[in-house]
Amino acid sequence: MLQITKPYYQLNINSFCTTEVYVNDVLVDEWKGKETEGRERNSSLTPINQVLLQTGKYKVVGKMYPRQGEKLLTEENSYLGIDFFLSDISDIKNSRITFHQKLESPWDGLSQNIKYPSFELTTEIDVELPFILDGWQNSVNLAEIKKEELFKEVINYYKQIQLVLKEHNAAKYLDMSQEKMKLQEQAFYFNDERKKSFLDSAAQLFSQKLELEELNENNLKMEIMGSGKLVRLVRLDGSQAMQFKSPDIDKQSNIELEIKLHKRTKQQGFSII
């Protein structure tokens, strides 16, 4: 087996219900809305290096909710299973191993008359990384700011991002996302080729000059995570606030941009992380 020198941690998520998965209260995966209607999602591999930041113990939480159109979780229509994979980034397929016991809902054929409005699965994982990422650990605690005041600040910054997206200004958006890009480059050991591929993908998206869904304050809610250090806006249906309209809605859903903000200091203000 290949020796793991550049550890790459992933969660493999199988769900048959509305699902949110968190690592130390930072959302890393979600499956909700129309996609959940009568469907099962198999093997969604989710990388988590970018939220681990450094060696240590981390809490993983899987939150289960009824699928769209249903009111309760039941044994017949609800399931969540999470596998924990570790591999070396240089050869993911051949080096992949399981590093933690599977986490899954306990009633998969084991219990009777299950009827819950929601359910949580929790475990703790140990990870070892060759780096300490400069993420949001020491950022401003946004939970200490009045919610009404914080929402106004956040929506104003989102509107700044929206203007850049409407202009299809890829260079400006990438400049606003520098901290996030640097974090991802370090977390996933990007070489020059990977960096170029990432930038090319962004340029290709912006070159399509897709229309942007409007931001309506009444259709948005604010979520604080990362021990109070991160904030984002989502639509009331759970989808991302920032969305490019699909070029062909029958073949492809809207292109959603996942955006989280933090403040390194009160003076610096918000930035994308």
Salt bridges, closest charged atoms under 4 A:
GLU20 OE2 - LYS32 NZ 2.86
ASP29 OD2 - ARG41 NH2 2.68
GLU30 OE1 - LYS32 NZ 3.23
GLU30 OE2 - ARG232 NH1 3.17
GLU70 OE2 - ARG67 NH2 2.76
ASP83 OD2 - LYS102 NZ 3.93
GLU120 OE2 - LYS63 NZ 3.97
ASP126 OD1 - LYS57 NZ 2.84
ASP134 OD1 - ARG264 NH1 3.29
GLU153 OE1 - LYS263 NZ 2.63
GLU179 OE1 - HIS262 NE2 3.01
GLU179 OE1 - ARG264 NE 2.67
GLU185 OE1 - LYS195 NZ 3.99
ASP200 OD2 - LYS196 NZ 2.86
GLU211 OE1 - LYS245 NZ 3.53
GLU214 OE2 - LYS166 NZ 3.20
GLU217 OE2 - LYS159 NZ 3.15
GLU223 OE1 - ARG232 NE 2.84
GLU258 OE2 - ARG232 NH1 3.88
GLU258 OE2 - LYS260 NZ 2.82
